[in-house]
Amino acid sequence: MRFFLAVLLGVLFMSCGGPEPRRPVEIKSGSFYKESIERTKKLLAAEEKAIQEIMAKDTVHEYLSSPNGFWYYYETKNDTATYLPKTGDQILFSYNLMSLDNDTIYTSEEIGPTSHVIDKQQLFPGLQNAVKLLKINEKATFLFPSPLAYGYQGDNKAIGPKTPLKSSVELHTIIIDNDSLN
């Protein structure tokens, strides 16, 4: 009986080990992501170089750098207006889209006047930040690298993947949101 009890206790003691974790069948090294990051850095550097060359050749306009990663110059400036659109304000604006070589992709007539609520509706990232820099009745031309334009996908129509864009944007009206005045 003692022998049977010892064997039973031994079996119970041996079976108390937890479940053995499964090992992954395939180990990912992360090299795909590292290579993708390097490709993106090279692409962005090439696009920024092309934009810098455009700005260097254009001696007529004074380009400004946006903290958001794009460049622009004013075509029409309104020195009497002081209010810039803020979150929640509704604006009416028009814009066109061109390649960096000035080939027209979409005219402002094709796009039409656009109504937009600041930071509440989607525009492509560069345009979403660009309209915040304009006062009423101002027009500016913006140069966007592809990550701030339509990025890796394009617009699935006329704008291809990884396409930097040039856009002239004119702000027509601002309907001020009462909450943005506080």
TIDREN-855279 format. One record per atom (N, C-alpha, C): residue in three letters; atom name; x, y, z. Coordinates in steps of 0.05 Angstrom, whole numbers, plus 5000, padded with zeros to 4 digits. Layout:
residues N
ALA_CA_X_Y_Z $
...
END
This chain:
residues 182
MET_N_5016_4977_5000 $
MET_CA_5000_5000_5000 $
MET_C_5017_5025_5000 $
ARG_N_5039_5024_5015 $
ARG_CA_5057_5047_5016 $
ARG_C_5069_5052_4988 $
PHE_N_5075_5031_4975 $
PHE_CA_5087_5033_4948 $
PHE_C_5067_5046_4929 $
PHE_N_5042_5038_4931 $
PHE_CA_5021_5049_4914 $
PHE_C_5017_5079_4920 $
LEU_N_5017_5086_4946 $
LEU_CA_5014_5114_4954 $
LEU_C_5037_5131_4944 $
ALA_N_5061_5120_4946 $
ALA_CA_5085_5135_4937 $
ALA_C_5084_5139_4907 $
VAL_N_5076_5119_4891 $
VAL_CA_5074_5122_4862 $
VAL_C_5052_5143_4855 $
LEU_N_5030_5141_4869 $
LEU_CA_5008_5160_4864 $
LEU_C_5017_5189_4870 $
LEU_N_5030_5193_4893 $
LEU_CA_5040_5220_4900 $
LEU_C_5062_5229_4879 $
GLY_N_5078_5211_4871 $
GLY_CA_5099_5217_4851 $
GLY_C_5086_5226_4824 $
VAL_N_5066_5211_4815 $
VAL_CA_5052_5218_4790 $
VAL_C_5038_5245_4793 $
LEU_N_5025_5250_4815 $
LEU_CA_5011_5276_4820 $
LEU_C_5032_5299_4821 $
PHE_N_5054_5294_4834 $
PHE_CA_5075_5315_4836 $
PHE_C_5087_5321_4809 $
MET_N_5091_5301_4792 $
MET_CA_5103_5305_4766 $
MET_C_5084_5319_4747 $
SER_N_5058_5314_4751 $
SER_CA_5038_5326_4732 $
SER_C_5031_5355_4740 $
CYS_N_5042_5366_4761 $
CYS_CA_5036_5393_4769 $
CYS_C_5050_5414_4753 $
GLY_N_5068_5407_4735 $
GLY_CA_5081_5427_4718 $
GLY_C_5061_5440_4700 $
GLY_N_5064_5466_4695 $
GLY_CA_5045_5481_4679 $
GLY_C_5047_5473_4650 $
PRO_N_5029_5483_4634 $
PRO_CA_5030_5476_4605 $
PRO_C_5054_5489_4592 $
GLU_N_5065_5474_4574 $
GLU_CA_5089_5483_4560 $
GLU_C_5081_5503_4538 $
PRO_N_5092_5527_4537 $
PRO_CA_5084_5547_4517 $
PRO_C_5093_5537_4489 $
ARG_N_5076_5543_4469 $
ARG_CA_5082_5536_4442 $
ARG_C_5102_5556_4431 $
ARG_N_5120_5546_4415 $
ARG_CA_5140_5563_4402 $
ARG_C_5130_5571_4375 $
PRO_N_5136_5596_4366 $
PRO_CA_5126_5604_4339 $
PRO_C_5138_5586_4317 $
VAL_N_5122_5581_4297 $
VAL_CA_5131_5565_4275 $
VAL_C_5150_5581_4258 $
GLU_N_5145_5607_4255 $
GLU_CA_5161_5625_4239 $
GLU_C_5170_5649_4256 $
ILE_N_5195_5654_4257 $
ILE_CA_5205_5677_4272 $
ILE_C_5210_5700_4253 $
LYS_N_5197_5723_4260 $
LYS_CA_5200_5747_4243 $
LYS_C_5222_5764_4254 $
SER_N_5240_5773_4236 $
SER_CA_5263_5788_4245 $
SER_C_5258_5818_4245 $
GLY_N_5236_5827_4232 $
GLY_CA_5231_5856_4231 $
GLY_C_5246_5869_4208 $
SER_N_5261_5854_4192 $
SER_CA_5276_5866_4171 $
SER_C_5259_5879_4150 $
PHE_N_5235_5868_4145 $
PHE_CA_5217_5880_4125 $
PHE_C_5209_5908_4133 $
TYR_N_5204_5912_4159 $
TYR_CA_5196_5939_4169 $
TYR_C_5220_5958_4168 $
LYS_N_5243_5948_4175 $
LYS_CA_5267_5965_4173 $
LYS_C_5273_5974_4145 $
GLU_N_5270_5955_4126 $
GLU_CA_5274_5962_4098 $
GLU_C_5253_5982_4088 $
SER_N_5228_5978_4097 $
SER_CA_5207_5996_4089 $
SER_C_5212_6024_4100 $
ILE_N_5221_6026_4124 $
ILE_CA_5228_6052_4136 $
ILE_C_5250_6066_4120 $
GLU_N_5270_6051_4113 $
GLU_CA_5292_6062_4097 $
GLU_C_5283_6071_4070 $
ARG_N_5266_6056_4056 $
ARG_CA_5255_6064_4030 $
ARG_C_5239_6090_4033 $
THR_N_5223_6092_4054 $
THR_CA_5207_6116_4059 $
THR_C_5225_6140_4064 $
LYS_N_5246_6137_4079 $
LYS_CA_5264_6159_4085 $
LYS_C_5277_6168_4059 $
LYS_N_5286_6150_4042 $
LYS_CA_5298_6157_4017 $
LYS_C_5279_6171_3998 $
LEU_N_5254_6161_3997 $
LEU_CA_5234_6174_3980 $
LEU_C_5228_6202_3990 $
LEU_N_5225_6206_4016 $
LEU_CA_5219_6232_4026 $
LEU_C_5242_6251_4022 $
ALA_N_5267_6241_4025 $
ALA_CA_5290_6258_4020 $
ALA_C_5291_6267_3990 $
ALA_N_5285_6249_3972 $
ALA_CA_5285_6255_3943 $
ALA_C_5263_6276_3937 $
GLU_N_5240_6272_3949 $
GLU_CA_5218_6291_3944 $
GLU_C_5224_6319_3955 $
GLU_N_5236_6319_3979 $
GLU_CA_5243_6345_3991 $
GLU_C_5265_6359_3975 $
LYS_N_5283_6344_3964 $
LYS_CA_5304_6355_3947 $
LYS_C_5292_6367_3922 $
ALA_N_5273_6353_3910 $
ALA_CA_5259_6364_3886 $
ALA_C_5244_6390_3893 $
ILE_N_5231_6390_3916 $
ILE_CA_5217_6414_3924 $
ILE_C_5236_6437_3930 $
GLN_N_5259_6431_3942 $
GLN_CA_5279_6452_3947 $
GLN_C_5290_6463_3921 $
GLU_N_5293_6446_3901 $
GLU_CA_5302_6456_3875 $
GLU_C_5282_6474_3861 $
ILE_N_5256_6467_3864 $
ILE_CA_5235_6484_3853 $
ILE_C_5235_6511_3866 $
MET_N_5238_6511_3893 $
MET_CA_5239_6537_3907 $
MET_C_5263_6553_3900 $
ALA_N_5286_6540_3896 $
ALA_CA_5311_6555_3889 $
ALA_C_5308_6567_3861 $
LYS_N_5295_6554_3843 $
LYS_CA_5291_6565_3816 $
LYS_C_5271_6588_3815 $
ASP_N_5252_6588_3833 $
ASP_CA_5231_6608_3833 $
ASP_C_5240_6632_3849 $
THR_N_5250_6652_3835 $
THR_CA_5260_6676_3848 $
THR_C_5238_6697_3852 $
VAL_N_5215_6692_3842 $
VAL_CA_5193_6711_3844 $
VAL_C_5179_6710_3871 $
HIS_N_5176_6686_3882 $
HIS_CA_5160_6682_3906 $
HIS_C_5178_6677_3931 $
GLU_N_5167_6686_3953 $
GLU_CA_5181_6681_3979 $
GLU_C_5167_6657_3993 $
TYR_N_5181_6635_3994 $
TYR_CA_5170_6611_4005 $
TYR_C_5172_6611_4036 $
LEU_N_5152_6600_4048 $
LEU_CA_5152_6597_4077 $
LEU_C_5151_6567_4083 $
SER_N_5163_6560_4105 $
SER_CA_5163_6531_4113 $
SER_C_5142_6527_4135 $
SER_N_5126_6507_4132 $
SER_CA_5106_6501_4152 $
SER_C_5118_6482_4172 $
PRO_N_5111_6484_4197 $
PRO_CA_5120_6465_4217 $
PRO_C_5109_6436_4212 $
ASN_N_5090_6434_4194 $
ASN_CA_5078_6408_4188 $
ASN_C_5092_6394_4165 $
GLY_N_5113_6406_4154 $
GLY_CA_5129_6391_4134 $
GLY_C_5123_6398_4105 $
PHE_N_5110_6421_4099 $
PHE_CA_5106_6429_4072 $
PHE_C_5114_6458_4069 $
TRP_N_5115_6468_4044 $
TRP_CA_5124_6495_4039 $
TRP_C_5102_6510_4023 $
TYR_N_5102_6537_4025 $
TYR_CA_5081_6552_4012 $
TYR_C_5089_6581_4007 $
TYR_N_5075_6594_3989 $
TYR_CA_5078_6623_3986 $
TYR_C_5050_6635_3981 $
TYR_N_5047_6660_3989 $
TYR_CA_5022_6674_3985 $
TYR_C_5020_6685_3957 $
GLU_N_4997_6681_3944 $
GLU_CA_4991_6694_3919 $
GLU_C_4976_6719_3924 $
THR_N_4957_6718_3943 $
THR_CA_4941_6741_3952 $
THR_C_4941_6741_3982 $
LYS_N_4949_6763_3994 $
LYS_CA_4951_6765_4023 $
LYS_C_4930_6786_4032 $
ASN_N_4917_6780_4054 $
ASN_CA_4897_6799_4065 $
ASN_C_4908_6809_4092 $
ASP_N_4919_6833_4091 $
ASP_CA_4932_6844_4116 $
ASP_C_4911_6855_4135 $
THR_N_4886_6860_4125 $
THR_CA_4866_6871_4143 $
THR_C_4853_6850_4160 $
ALA_N_4851_6826_4151 $
ALA_CA_4839_6804_4167 $
ALA_C_4859_6794_4188 $
THR_N_4849_6786_4210 $
THR_CA_4866_6776_4232 $
THR_C_4859_6748_4241 $
TYR_N_4835_6738_4234 $
TYR_CA_4825_6713_4244 $
TYR_C_4834_6690_4227 $
LEU_N_4847_6669_4239 $
LEU_CA_4853_6644_4226 $
LEU_C_4834_6623_4234 $
PRO_N_4826_6605_4216 $
PRO_CA_4807_6584_4224 $
PRO_C_4817_6567_4247 $
LYS_N_4798_6560_4264 $
LYS_CA_4805_6543_4287 $
LYS_C_4786_6519_4287 $
THR_N_4792_6499_4304 $
THR_CA_4777_6475_4305 $
THR_C_4747_6481_4309 $
GLY_N_4731_6469_4292 $
GLY_CA_4702_6472_4293 $
GLY_C_4691_6493_4274 $
ASP_N_4708_6511_4265 $
ASP_CA_4699_6531_4246 $
ASP_C_4693_6518_4219 $
GLN_N_4673_6529_4205 $
GLN_CA_4666_6518_4179 $
GLN_C_4677_6538_4158 $
ILE_N_4691_6528_4138 $
ILE_CA_4702_6545_4118 $
ILE_C_4692_6536_4090 $
LEU_N_4694_6555_4072 $
LEU_CA_4688_6550_4044 $
LEU_C_4713_6558_4029 $
PHE_N_4725_6539_4014 $
PHE_CA_4749_6545_4000 $
PHE_C_4749_6530_3973 $
SER_N_4767_6539_3956 $
SER_CA_4771_6525_3931 $
SER_C_4801_6519_3927 $
TYR_N_4807_6498_3913 $
TYR_CA_4835_6490_3908 $
TYR_C_4837_6474_3883 $
ASN_N_4861_6473_3873 $
ASN_CA_4867_6455_3850 $
ASN_C_4890_6437_3859 $
LEU_N_4895_6416_3843 $
LEU_CA_4918_6398_3848 $
LEU_C_4934_6395_3823 $
MET_N_4960_6398_3826 $
MET_CA_4979_6395_3804 $
MET_C_5003_6378_3813 $
SER_N_5017_6368_3793 $
SER_CA_5042_6355_3799 $
SER_C_5063_6376_3804 $
LEU_N_5086_6369_3814 $
LEU_CA_5108_6388_3819 $
LEU_C_5117_6401_3792 $
ASP_N_5112_6387_3770 $
ASP_CA_5119_6398_3744 $
ASP_C_5098_6416_3732 $
ASN_N_5078_6424_3748 $
ASN_CA_5056_6441_3741 $
ASN_C_5036_6428_3721 $
ASP_N_5036_6402_3720 $
ASP_CA_5016_6388_3704 $
ASP_C_4990_6387_3720 $
THR_N_4968_6397_3709 $
THR_CA_4943_6398_3724 $
THR_C_4931_6370_3727 $
ILE_N_4925_6363_3751 $
ILE_CA_4912_6337_3757 $
ILE_C_4882_6342_3760 $
TYR_N_4875_6361_3777 $
TYR_CA_4847_6369_3781 $
TYR_C_4846_6399_3781 $
THR_N_4828_6412_3766 $
THR_CA_4825_6441_3767 $
THR_C_4806_6448_3790 $
SER_N_4806_6473_3798 $
SER_CA_4788_6481_3819 $
SER_C_4759_6479_3810 $
GLU_N_4755_6482_3784 $
GLU_CA_4727_6479_3774 $
GLU_C_4718_6450_3776 $
GLU_N_4736_6431_3771 $
GLU_CA_4729_6403_3773 $
GLU_C_4722_6395_3802 $
ILE_N_4738_6406_3820 $
ILE_CA_4734_6400_3849 $
ILE_C_4711_6415_3860 $
GLY_N_4708_6441_3851 $
GLY_CA_4687_6458_3860 $
GLY_C_4692_6470_3888 $
PRO_N_4676_6489_3896 $
PRO_CA_4680_6500_3923 $
PRO_C_4676_6478_3944 $
THR_N_4692_6478_3964 $
THR_CA_4692_6457_3984 $
THR_C_4685_6469_4011 $
SER_N_4665_6457_4024 $
SER_CA_4658_6465_4051 $
SER_C_4671_6445_4070 $
HIS_N_4683_6455_4091 $
HIS_CA_4699_6438_4109 $
HIS_C_4697_6448_4137 $
VAL_N_4693_6430_4156 $
VAL_CA_4694_6438_4185 $
VAL_C_4722_6431_4195 $
ILE_N_4737_6450_4204 $
ILE_CA_4765_6447_4212 $
ILE_C_4767_6425_4234 $
ASP_N_4785_6407_4228 $
ASP_CA_4792_6384_4246 $
ASP_C_4769_6365_4252 $
LYS_N_4747_6368_4238 $
LYS_CA_4724_6350_4242 $
LYS_C_4718_6333_4218 $
GLN_N_4728_6341_4195 $
GLN_CA_4724_6325_4170 $
GLN_C_4751_6320_4158 $
GLN_N_4751_6299_4141 $
GLN_CA_4777_6290_4129 $
GLN_C_4783_6304_4103 $
LEU_N_4807_6315_4101 $
LEU_CA_4819_6323_4076 $
LEU_C_4846_6308_4077 $
PHE_N_4861_6309_4055 $
PHE_CA_4888_6297_4057 $
PHE_C_4904_6313_4077 $
PRO_N_4923_6301_4091 $
PRO_CA_4937_6314_4113 $
PRO_C_4948_6342_4108 $
GLY_N_4961_6345_4085 $
GLY_CA_4973_6371_4080 $
GLY_C_4952_6393_4077 $
LEU_N_4931_6388_4062 $
LEU_CA_4910_6407_4058 $
LEU_C_4895_6413_4084 $
GLN_N_4892_6394_4101 $
GLN_CA_4879_6397_4126 $
GLN_C_4894_6418_4143 $
ASN_N_4920_6418_4142 $
ASN_CA_4936_6437_4157 $
ASN_C_4939_6463_4142 $
ALA_N_4939_6462_4115 $
ALA_CA_4944_6486_4099 $
ALA_C_4921_6506_4102 $
VAL_N_4896_6497_4103 $
VAL_CA_4874_6516_4105 $
VAL_C_4874_6531_4132 $
LYS_N_4888_6521_4152 $
LYS_CA_4890_6534_4177 $
LYS_C_4909_6558_4176 $
LEU_N_4925_6560_4155 $
LEU_CA_4944_6582_4153 $
LEU_C_4933_6606_4137 $
LEU_N_4909_6603_4126 $
LEU_CA_4898_6624_4110 $
LEU_C_4876_6640_4125 $
LYS_N_4876_6666_4120 $
LYS_CA_4855_6683_4130 $
LYS_C_4835_6687_4107 $
ILE_N_4812_6699_4112 $
ILE_CA_4792_6702_4092 $
ILE_C_4803_6718_4068 $
ASN_N_4795_6709_4044 $
ASN_CA_4804_6722_4019 $
ASN_C_4834_6720_4013 $
GLU_N_4847_6701_4025 $
GLU_CA_4876_6697_4019 $
GLU_C_4878_6672_4001 $
LYS_N_4899_6673_3985 $
LYS_CA_4905_6651_3966 $
LYS_C_4935_6645_3969 $
ALA_N_4941_6619_3970 $
ALA_CA_4969_6611_3973 $
ALA_C_4973_6585_3957 $
THR_N_4998_6581_3948 $
THR_CA_5005_6557_3935 $
THR_C_5023_6540_3953 $
PHE_N_5016_6515_3956 $
PHE_CA_5029_6497_3974 $
PHE_C_5043_6474_3959 $
LEU_N_5066_6466_3969 $
LEU_CA_5081_6443_3959 $
LEU_C_5081_6421_3980 $
PHE_N_5068_6399_3974 $
PHE_CA_5065_6377_3993 $
PHE_C_5082_6353_3984 $
PRO_N_5099_6342_4002 $
PRO_CA_5111_6316_3996 $
PRO_C_5090_6294_3997 $
SER_N_5094_6272_3985 $
SER_CA_5074_6251_3982 $
SER_C_5061_6242_4009 $
PRO_N_5077_6239_4031 $
PRO_CA_5063_6230_4056 $
PRO_C_5042_6250_4065 $
LEU_N_5045_6276_4058 $
LEU_CA_5025_6296_4066 $
LEU_C_5004_6300_4044 $
ALA_N_5007_6286_4021 $
ALA_CA_4988_6287_4000 $
ALA_C_4970_6262_4003 $
TYR_N_4969_6246_3982 $
TYR_CA_4953_6222_3984 $
TYR_C_4968_6197_3991 $
GLY_N_4994_6200_3998 $
GLY_CA_5010_6179_4009 $
GLY_C_5015_6155_3990 $
TYR_N_5015_6131_4002 $
TYR_CA_5022_6107_3988 $
TYR_C_5000_6096_3970 $
GLN_N_4976_6106_3973 $
GLN_CA_4954_6095_3958 $
GLN_C_4945_6113_3935 $
GLY_N_4950_6139_3936 $
GLY_CA_4939_6157_3916 $
GLY_C_4909_6161_3921 $
ASP_N_4895_6172_3902 $
ASP_CA_4866_6176_3905 $
ASP_C_4851_6155_3889 $
ASN_N_4864_6135_3879 $
ASN_CA_4852_6113_3863 $
ASN_C_4840_6123_3837 $
LYS_N_4847_6147_3829 $
LYS_CA_4837_6159_3804 $
LYS_C_4861_6170_3789 $
ALA_N_4864_6196_3790 $
ALA_CA_4885_6210_3774 $
ALA_C_4911_6213_3789 $
ILE_N_4910_6212_3815 $
ILE_CA_4935_6215_3831 $
ILE_C_4946_6188_3838 $
GLY_N_4970_6183_3829 $
GLY_CA_4982_6157_3834 $
GLY_C_4994_6155_3862 $
PRO_N_5003_6132_3870 $
PRO_CA_5016_6128_3895 $
PRO_C_5042_6144_3897 $
LYS_N_5049_6153_3920 $
LYS_CA_5074_6167_3926 $
LYS_C_5078_6191_3907 $
THR_N_5058_6207_3904 $
THR_CA_5059_6230_3886 $
THR_C_5059_6256_3902 $
PRO_N_5081_6272_3902 $
PRO_CA_5080_6298_3915 $
PRO_C_5062_6317_3899 $
LEU_N_5050_6336_3912 $
LEU_CA_5030_6353_3899 $
LEU_C_5036_6382_3903 $
LYS_N_5026_6398_3885 $
LYS_CA_5026_6427_3886 $
LYS_C_4997_6435_3885 $
SER_N_4989_6454_3902 $
SER_CA_4961_6462_3903 $
SER_C_4958_6492_3909 $
SER_N_4941_6505_3894 $
SER_CA_4934_6533_3900 $
SER_C_4907_6532_3915 $
VAL_N_4907_6544_3939 $
VAL_CA_4883_6543_3956 $
VAL_C_4874_6572_3962 $
GLU_N_4848_6577_3959 $
GLU_CA_4837_6603_3964 $
GLU_C_4815_6600_3985 $
LEU_N_4817_6615_4007 $
LEU_CA_4796_6614_4028 $
LEU_C_4776_6636_4023 $
HIS_N_4750_6628_4019 $
HIS_CA_4729_6647_4013 $
HIS_C_4715_6657_4038 $
THR_N_4705_6639_4055 $
THR_CA_4690_6648_4078 $
THR_C_4697_6631_4102 $
ILE_N_4693_6642_4126 $
ILE_CA_4696_6628_4151 $
ILE_C_4670_6633_4167 $
ILE_N_4658_6611_4176 $
ILE_CA_4635_6613_4194 $
ILE_C_4647_6604_4221 $
ILE_N_4649_6623_4239 $
ILE_CA_4663_6618_4265 $
ILE_C_4645_6602_4283 $
ASP_N_4656_6581_4295 $
ASP_CA_4643_6565_4314 $
ASP_C_4645_6579_4341 $
ASN_N_4622_6583_4355 $
ASN_CA_4622_6598_4380 $
ASN_C_4641_6585_4401 $
ASP_N_4644_6559_4400 $
ASP_CA_4662_6546_4419 $
ASP_C_4691_6553_4414 $
SER_N_4699_6561_4389 $
SER_CA_4727_6567_4384 $
SER_C_4734_6595_4393 $
LEU_N_4714_6611_4400 $
LEU_CA_4719_6638_4410 $
LEU_C_4727_6638_4439 $
ASN_N_4722_6617_4453 $
ASN_CA_4729_6615_4482 $
ASN_C_4757_6610_4486 $
END
